[in-house]
Amino acid sequence: MLTRLKAPTEGKLAKQICKVVLDHFEKQYSKELGDAWDTVRFILTSPSCWQYAVLLNRFNYPFELEKDLHLKGYHKLFQGSLPYYPKSMKCYLSKTPYRMTSERHQIGNLKKYYLLNAASLLPVLALEVQDGEKVLDLCAAPGGKSVALLQCAYPGYLHCNEYDSLRLRWLKRTLESFIPQPLINTIKVSELDGRDMGESQPESFDKVLVDAPCSNDRSWLFSSDSQKAACMISQRRNLPVLQIELLRSAIKALRPGGLLVYSTCTLSKAENQDVISEILNSHSNIMPVDIKGITKTCSQDFTFAPTGQECGLLVIPDKGKAWGPMYVAKLKKSWSMGK
C-alpha cells in the first residue's frame, strides 16, 4: 500500500511512502531510537525537508559559485576543529532545504560541484587519507565518497570496486565527471565480488573504506512496488551476513597498522553496531578506534544518536539538520596475528 505525499514544489510529482516499509521501520526504530524516532520518521517521510550539501571540486574550482553560496547564507561544513580536515576539501550547506540543480555530464568537461548528504563525508574524513597512500573503496558506486577522498589527498593508488554492473557504469561516469585525466591514471576500477578482494589482494592497502550495501532507509521508504518492498524486508535479515563477509575480506586486504572505516546509510542496529561487535569479537587483530570526539565537534551541523560504542557514531535526521541516516565505525588492524 502506498500513501501519497504532497509535492514539495509545484510541478513535481508527489513521492509516495511505501506503507509496508514504514510499518516495518516503525516497529524496529521506535524501539531502537525511542522518542527520537518521531522526528526522524517525520524528516525521512518529508522530502520537502531534505537538505543537500554542495561539495566543491578542487580540480575545477568554482570561485564564483563559492561567492554566490556565501551570499545565499551557506556556511562551510566542519567549522569546528576536527583532528583531520584537509583545507582542500570544501563543502557548503544551507539551513534551508533548497536543492541546487545538478550539472550535466559532459565528456571533457569536469563538473564544479557534487550534491550529497553531508553526513556521507564523515566516513571519508574518518579514514584520514594521506598523500601517497594505497586506498581501497570496496563498494564504491555511485562514486561520491571516492570523489570526496580525492578532495582530501592524492593517494598513490586508489582502487574503486563495485560488484553491480549497472552501478559500476554510474561509478565510472562519476569519476570521469570530477577527476582530471592524469589522476584517473592512478585509479583502478574493478567489478569484483568484494568478498573475494582480501584473498586476491592480501595486506595491500593502507586504508580501506567499506560503504556497505544496506537497507537504505530513505530510498526504501519510497519504494514504488509494495510487493518488491515486502520481498526486500524479508531478505533484510541476510544483509548483516553479507556486511560481515565484506568486512572480513577488507581486513585481509588491509596491511597491519592500517585503518578501516565501515559505513551504512541505515539506522538499523543489526547492520551497524551488531556487525561491528561481531567483527571485534571474532578478530583479535582488529582494534576499535575512538571517534566519539566527532560527535562533539560536529554537533552544530549533525544530530547524533547514542551507539554504545566509542568506535561508532550514528547521524540521525533532525529538523534543520536533515542529514543521515549515516553510521560510521573506525577500526585499526594491529600487527599481531588474527584469528
C-alpha angles and dihedrals in degrees: 000000000000126000117209119235123201112253112254091224133022116262094031122107113250116250116232125222115226105230093200090061095040092053090049092049091045092060095045104036098041085063097041099042101028115194092356090070093075092063094038091052091049092052095043092051095044110071089178087071096050118116130210125208121212115226109195117221110234090200092065102019115204102213093168092049090050090055090048092051090053090051091050091055099257116150132204116263119241098024087162120085108273114185088237119030116138115214088224091069112081121177125170131198139182129215089228124076096243115144120208118219114267116240119245122248109253121177110241095015119096117218117242100216144015123216114219149147101275092222090066089073092065095077089048093052092043088059091062095207115199130199114278097019125134108241133187123201097191100188098025109163134141083025105228094122092047089052090048091050089056091052087060103047147343104256115205086228132005119193113197112191129187124170097193109083096210092049089046090062089051090051093051092049092050092052092047090050097053111022125072120235100254090055093043086065090066091054124085118198117198139175100215130141099258090221089068098048095090092056094046096044109024117187091349103130137068093201132021128191118199106189090176131209105260144160093286098214098200097051096037090058089062098046106149095207114063094194092052089047091053089051092051091051092050090051093044093094089065093060097082089056090055092043092052091048090051091050092049089052091047091052090054090049092050120090118232108274091027128127128239126194122195121196141172136176095226133095091217115128090203090061095038124031095016092053092050092045090053091051093048092047094049102040117061090185094059119087129189116243116214111240100159088112087075090065091059096043095046101039090107091066105023139044115220130200119211113262101182087234129102089204095050136063133182124207112206125193114256137173109285089004100063095164126130156342086210127150118193128184127178125207136175129210112227126212094247123097115271130222 
